Amino acid sequence: MSYHFKREYMIDESTLNKSKVRFNITEGDKTMKAVVTNGNGGYEQLDYRDVPIPQPAEGEVLVQVLAAGVNNTEINTRLGWYSSLVKTGTNSLGSDDEEKTRQKADGGWNEATPFPFIQGTDCCGKIVAVGPGGDESAIGSRILIRSCIRTKGWGSLENIWMASDFDGAFAQFVKIAMEEVFPVNCDWSDAELGTIPCAYGTAENMIHRAKVSEADHVLVAGASGGVGSAAVQLAKRRGATVIAIAGKDKMEAVLAIGADRVIPRGGDVVAALGEKSVNVVIDNVAGPAFDEMMRVLKRGGRYASSGAIAGPLVSLDMRTFYLKDLTLIGCTAWDEPVFPNLISYIEKGEIKPLLAKTFPLDQIALAQQEFTTKKHVGKFVLIPPPLDVV
């Protein structure tokens, strides 16, 4: 398989320094640093080592990873949480001892996870090579990768995900189909852009499918997390009134990103808001509070979810569902407008990143351990090692 490197190019490694640094990439550079996840289990499954640089085929590009966000989904996939055998929330899988016992054959999103492989769903990067016949003028572009891929076109909901079904961005390089690469022109740092794809794509998909408008009162659960904080901004951007649920120590931070009101996590949502008080619920928490979410929805309300961190099994009174004419919307496959929308929002300055902290790529276990404590607001981002300076 042949491919074409642009041998010298200028790259703005803004998360490492503010100057222009010249790198020399040659075809003799056969390996890269990457975190390989070897199987279901604990942090011992994360293996930071040298692996071959992927070679882009026709229609693909090779991307130098500048920043890669940390998400629940990478941890859940490693733990096997997506298995139908798991009945509890993601927090129950947090201890090393319990993680090591997780060996779930059906622990992937669509089928068995392709271990060993490279995780990393978020990628801000630079195109450094194109596959045979590709457009070399794209080389050097700073881009975001759309990590949800609709394998049978936009008329089908069939999908696969980078870093769940094939190698992702916890590495110095990743290859991807050219149509999943989106140039972005803004003054954000690489690390700030690395907060966007998974969290904001997931949130925008729910907001889009729920048809949120300025007429809506929207309740966002888990509003201090990556997806929740994105949903607050994206709903507010559409002119909606936004009510958020967050921990008491994070309520001010959530107000600062646009929420009109924040109620403390763990309180009685129905008592705080009243029954039939909101049009839309954006909820990646689920668990025991699900019934409260149904009760606060108005007649004809819409409930959208793409996660269940507090527990995948919920209790639904079907009378509430059908007597109130509710619509329940499951959201995994991203719709066609979602990612172009995000790029435009960034370039127009309509949203802002919430970068909580960065870690070197080789400190992924530390990053994930701190991530699971849920003491931060926004996103953690991993920074791969820089290339050799010439």
Residue, then its C-alpha position, 0 to 999 in steps of 0.5 A: m500500500s503506497y501513500h504520500f507524505k508531504r515531507e516538510y510542513m509548518i504546524d502550529e503545536s499551540t498546546l505545546n508552545k506558541s511558536k511555529v515549529r518545523f518537523n520533518i516526516t519521512e517514509g522511514d518513520k515507521t512507528m508512533k507512540a500509542v495507547v493500545t487497549n488490550g482487553n476488558g479490564g482495569y488500567e493495566q489494559l492500557d499499554y503505552r508503546d510503539v506501534p506501526i504508523p497507519q497507512p491511508a488507503e484510497g479515500e483516506v487521510l493520515v492525521q497527526v493527532l494534536a489533542a484527544g479528549v477523554n470521554n466516558t465511552e472509552i472507559n465504558t468500552r474498556l470495562g465492558w459496560y455496554s454489555s447487556l449483562v451489566k445492570t448498574g451505572t458506570n460509577s459502580l465499575g470504578s474500582d480497579d478490583e471490580e474493573k479487572t473482573r469485567q470480561k464481557a464478550d458483547g461489551g462493545w457498542n455494536e458487537a464484540t470490541p476489536f481488542p487489542f486496538i487504539q481508543g480515542t474518540d476525539c481528535c483535533g489534528k493536522i492532515v499530514a498525508v493522503g491516500p493514493g489519488g488524494d488531494e495533497s492540497a489538504i495537507g497541513s489543514r487543522i481539522l476535527i474528525r467526525s467520529c460517528i460514521r453512517t456506514k450505509g449513508w444518511g438514509s440508514l441509522e447503521n453506524i460505527w465509531m472511531a475508537s469503538d469499532f476501529d483505531g482512534a486518536f490515543a496515538q500520534f497519528v490516526k487514519i480516517a476517511m476523508e469525508e469524516v475530516f472537517p477543517v476548522n478556522c478559529d483561534w482556539s488551541d488544539a486542546e480546546l478543539g480536542t474537547i469538541p467532537c464526542a461531547y458536543g456532537t452527541a449533545e448537538n445530535m440530541i438537541h437537533r433530534a428534539k427540535v429545540s427552539e426558542a419556545d422551549h424550556v429545556l432541562v439538562a441532567g448531568a450539566s457539568g459533564g462534557v455532554g451536559s455542559a455542551a447541551v446547556q450551551l447548544a440549547k441556549r444558542r437556539g434561544a431556549t430557556v435552560i434549566a440544569i441539574a449539577g452538583k452543588d459545587k458546580m452550580e456557579a460554573v454551569l450558570a456561567i456557561g448559560a443556564d438560566r437556572v441550576i438545581p442541585r443534583g440529588g434533590d427532588v426535581v419534581a418539587a423544584l420545578g413542578e409537574k408538566s413544567v418543561n418541554v424537553v429533557i436532555d438526559n444522559v444520567a437516567g437511573p432512579a431519577f428517570d421517573e422524575m424526568m417523565r413527570v416534569l415533561k409537559r404534554g407532548g414533551r420530548y425526552a432525548s438520551s444517549g447515555a445512562i451513567a446512573g444506571p441503564l435500567v429504569s422504571l417507566d409508567m406507561r400511562t405517563f408515557y402515552l397519556k401525556d403524548l410523550t416522545l422518547i428519542g434514543c440518540t446514537a447515530w449522528d444526523e448529517p447536519v450535526f458536525p457541520n453545525l458544530i464547525s460553524y458554531i465554533e467559527k462564528g464564536e457561538i460556543k466556547p470550549l470547557l477545557a478542564k485539564t490536559f495530560p500527556l498521552d502516556q499519563i492516560a491512566l491518571a487522566q481516566q482515574e481523575f476523570t472518574t472522580k467527576k470533580h471537574v467541569g468540562k473535558f480532560v484532554l490528552i496531548p501526544p508527544p511532539l514529533d522530533v524537531v529538525 
